[in-house]
Amino acid sequence: MIYLIGIVITSFLLIILLTKKGKSLADKILFSWLCVILVQLILFSIISSNHYLEFPYLLGLEIPFPLLHGPFLFLYTSVLTTGHFGKPKIYLHFLPYFLAFIATIPFISLSLEEKILVYQNEGEGFETVSTLIFVGIILSGITYTILSLRALAIHKKRIKDNFSSLEKINLQWLFRLVIGLACIWVLAFFADDEIIFSSVVLFVVFIGFYGIKQVGIFTNPQAFEFSSTIGSNKSAELPHAQPENSKYEKSTLTDRQLRTIHAELVHVMKQKKLFLTPELTLTMHAEELETHPNTLSQVINSIEQKNFFDYVNTLRIEEFKERIAIPDNQKFTLLSLAFACGFNSKTSFNRNFKNLTGKSPSEYLKENKAMLE
């Protein structure tokens, strides 16, 4: 029954993607991935219910399918975090699947009666091939989980260097997706096929939940906003994620020039308070200073010892502290003051306040005897 639920949900998600207007590259990859999951669920439901006796020619086709999930996960993550993937190398990711498929040809070539007999005897005569494919599946799961998490970590660092608000582009739901698939690979170590495929069904439900309820995968264009920028010609204007000690090695800026630009930065922030703009970006700020985004990023990183995100939100927190100290502002609510200081959500304000001060807003207000509405 649970496999039927998974098949129905996967088919429903495929219809949503198929009918979506203006499909992105990420949509197309997800569509292909869901097609693979759908076929795998159908094959396993047939085999687990003993209907394979009616369709013995399908036996063996499902064996290498798990080797497709790692590559699809990584390609999907890569496109969402960078806007592209290396086309010349894309086929290499699927090489293990084709090798595993070739390894199953001796079994697939058997007569229908012989194939049924092998299945009924739990793969007798093909133990070596089964073990090698199983090891390959586990190694693939570990490798692509690490690669996907690494891509997300680089993405997180990159957006913190360029944006002051992360709610629409932090891809936290994708991190959960990676962890969810990693859990399925862990189950492959000790669980039987029914438990593993039941978890696959839950994984599909997970995709549907974040795609429809949370509006994160299928319908939210902002989810792709940053990756689209990276994939465009404007990407040259954005600092690339590199180790801090090597990020600005080729910079020709002198310490005096850095200090001069920093002084201009401080002056503009005090006079115009650009940090009050909720969607402020590094590029917007650089245009105000008439300097290159890479240059401004170097100034903030080198002198402030912060990324752009932390720098701007530190100023917002300081502005909030100043405002609550003014008696006339006691009539406002905490949230209204937070919004006035540039934050665009209660969650963002609370998280940044706690991270930057070590205290929650309510704790700070209590310590400073500030009373807000």
N, C-alpha and C positions, 0 to 999 in steps of 0.2 A: 504493500500500500504506500509506504513512504517513497518508494522509487517512482510510483505513478505521480505523487505530489511533486517530486523534483522535476519530472518530465513536463508536467503542466506548467509549473512556474518558469522553468527555463524557456519553454515555448512562448509563454506570455512575454517574457523579457525580450526575446528575439523579435517578436512582433513590434514591441515598443521601439526597439532600435531600428528595425527595418522601415518603420513609418516616420521616423524622426526626420525633420527637415534639416538640411545643412549638416549632414553627418561629418564629424571630424575624423582624423586618422585614428584617434583613440577609440572612437565609436566602432570603426571598422575592425580594429583588432579585437575589441571586446565582443563584437558580433561573431567573429570567427572562433574565438575562445568558447563562447557559449554554445556554438554549434558542435564543437568537439565534446563539451560536457554533455550535451543532449544525446549525441550518438553513443557516448560511453554509458550513460544511464540506461538507454534503451537496450544496449547489448547486455549489460549486467542484469537488468530486470528479466530478460529472456533466459539467461543462464541460471540465475538464482531460483527461478520458478520452474526449472526443469523443462521449459518450453524449447530448450535447445535440441531436444529430441525431434522436434518438428522442423527446426532450422539448423541442422548440424553444419551447414556450409558457412555459418557465421562464426563458428568456434575458432578461436585463435586471433581473430581480428582485434579483439579488445586488449590483448596482452601489452602492446607497446604504447597504448594511449596515455598512460600516466607520464610518459616522457615528454608530452606536449605541454603540460600545464606550467612547468618552470619557464620555458621560453616565452610562452604567452604572457605570463605574469611579468617577466622582466621587460618585454617589449612594450606592454601596456604602461608599466611604470616609467619607462624611458621616455615614451611619447608625452605622457602627462607632465613630466618634470623638465623636459628639454624641448619638446615640440617635434622631435624627429628621432630616428634611429639609423644606425649605419646599414644602409641597404646592401652594400656589397658583402657584408658579413652576416646578414640575417639568416641565410640558409644554413650557416654553420651551427646555429642554435638548434636546428631541427635534425641535424645529422645523427644524433643518438637515436632518435625515433626511427629513422630509416634503417639504421644498422640493426636495431632491435627487430624491426619488421622483417628484414632479410634473414635474421637468425630464426624467425618463426616459420619461414617458408617450408622447411622439411616437415613440420607438423601440418601446415595448411595443405600440403600436397598429398597428405594421407587420404585414404578413402573415407567416406562419411562414417562407416561403421567403425573404422580404426580411430577416428577422431573422438567419437563418442566413448569408446573404450578407454582411451587415454584420459579423458576428463573424469570418467567414473572411477579411475584408479589414481586420481589426484596427480596427473602429469607424469606417470611412470614412463621412464625411457627418455624424458626430456628434462631431468633434474638439473643438469649443468647449465643448460640454456636458461631455464627459469631462474636459477640462482644469479647468473650474470645479469639478467635483465632487472631482477629485484635490486641488486647492488647498484646498478645504473640509475634506477628510479630514485633510490635514497640519495645517491651522490648528486643527482640532478636537483632534487629538492633542496639539499643543503646549499649547493652552489648558487642557485637562482634566488633563494631567500636572502643570502648574503648580498648578492649583487643588487637586488631590489631595495633592501634596507640601506645599502650604501648610496644608491641613487636618490633615495628620499632624504638621507642625511645631507647630501650635497645640495639638494633642492632647498632644504630648510635653511641652510647657511646662506645660500644665494639670495633667497627672498628677504632674509633679515638684513642683508647688505643693501637692499634696494627698496624695501617697503616699510612703512610705519604701521600698517595694519595687515594682519595675516589671516583674518577669519575666512576670507573667500578663496585663499590660495594655499592654505597650509597642508592640504591633502592628508589630514589626519585619518579620514575614512579609508584612504588607500593603505596607510600604515596598518590599520586594523585588518584590511583585506589580506595583506602579506602575512601577518601573524596568523590569521585564520587558516590560510593554506599551509603554512608551516606546521600548524597543529595536526593537519591531516597527514602530512608526511611523517610526523612523529608517530601517529597512530599506526602507520604502515609497518612499524617495527614489531609491534606485538599484537595488534588487533586483527580479527578476521575480516574478510571482504565485506560482510554485511555491515559491520560497524564503520568501516572506512567509507563505504558508499552512502551510508546514512549521514555521515559527516559531510560528504560532498553535497548532499541535498540541503543540509543546513547552511553550507557555504553559499549555495545558490540563493537561498532565502535571504542570507546576509547581503548579497549583492542587490537583491530586489529591495530590501529595506532601505539601504543607503541610496539606492537609485531613485526610489519613488517617495518614500516617507521623508528622507533627509534631503532630497533633491540634490544629490551630489554627483551622480554619474551620468544620468540620461538627459537631464533638462536644464542644468545650471551652466550657462556659458561662462560665468566667472571662474568656474573650476579650471577652465582651459586658458584663461586670460594671460597668465604669466608665461605658460609654456608656449603660447602663440607668439608672445613678444620675443622670447628667446629664439624661436625658430625663424623670426623675421630678420630683415637686414639691420634692424635696430639693435640686434644682439651685440654688435660690436661696441655699442655705447655702454653696455653693462659690464661691471667687473665680474670676472669669472671666479668660481670657487676654487681657491688654491690654498695651500698651507700658508699660514700667516707669515712665516719667516721667509717665504719666497715670493709672496704675492706682489710685492713692489720692488723686487730686485732690479728691474730694468728701468725704474722710474728715474727721470733726470731732475726731479724737483729737489732743490736744496732745502735745508732745514729752515732757512730764512723765508723762502717762498711758502713753505707749509705753514709757518707761523703767521704770515701775512694773510693767507687765505682763511686760516682759522679765525683770525681777528675779524675778518669780514663776515664770516659765518656767525660768530657770536653777536656781532652788531645787528645783522639782519634778523636773527632770531629774537633779539630783544626789542627791536623796533617794529617789525612786522608780525612777529609771533606766528611764523608759518606752521609751527607744530600744532596749532589749533585746527588746521585742516585735517579732517579724519583720514582721508585717502592720500595723504602726502607721500610722494615717492622721491627717491634719490634724484631722478632725472628732473622732476619739477623743481627741486631745491637747487640743483646745479644750474638750471636755466636762470633762476633768480639771481644767482651769483655770477652768471656769465662765465662759467667754467665747465670743464668736462666732468661727467659723472665719475669716471675713474679717479680723477684728481680729488674730487670732493670725498670719495670713499676713502682714499689714502689719508686725507687730512683727519677725518673722523676716527679712522682706525688707529692712526699713529699717535695723534695728540690726545684725543678723548679716550683712547683705549676701549672703544665700544664699536659695535656695528651700528648701522644707520637706525635699525629698529629700536635698539636699546637707548641710543642717543636721543631720539625724538621722544620716546615714551618717558625717559627720565625728565625731560623738560616739561612734559605734560603733568607728571606727578608733582613736580616742583610748583607748577602753576596752580594745581589743585590745592596744595598746601598753603600757598599765598592767599588764595581766594577764601578758604574757610577761616582764615585768620581775620578777615574783614567782617566786623559785626553786621553790616547791612546784608551780607550774603547768608546769614543764618536762617533767613526765611525760605531759602531754596532747599530742595532735596539733594541728597548725596548724588543721586544718579543724574540729575539735571546739571549739577556742577561738573560731574565727570564728562558728560557729553559736551559741555561748553569748553572743556579743556582739550578736546580733540579725540576722545575715545568714542567708539561707535557701538559699544555694547557693554552691558554690566559685567559679563564674563571677562571680557578683555581688560576692563578697568581693574577688577578685583585681582586677576592673575598678575598683571603687570605691577600693581601696587605692592602685592605680596612679594614678588620676585625682586623688586628694586629696593624695598624698604625693610623686608623681613617681617612686616606686620600686615595684618588685614586692615582695610579702611576703617572698620568699626573699632578695632583696637587702637588705631592711631587717633581717631576722634575722641575716644574715651581718655587716652593719656593726655591729650591737649585740651580736654574739657570743652570741646567744640560741640555745639548742639545744632543739628540740622533738622529740617522738617521731615 
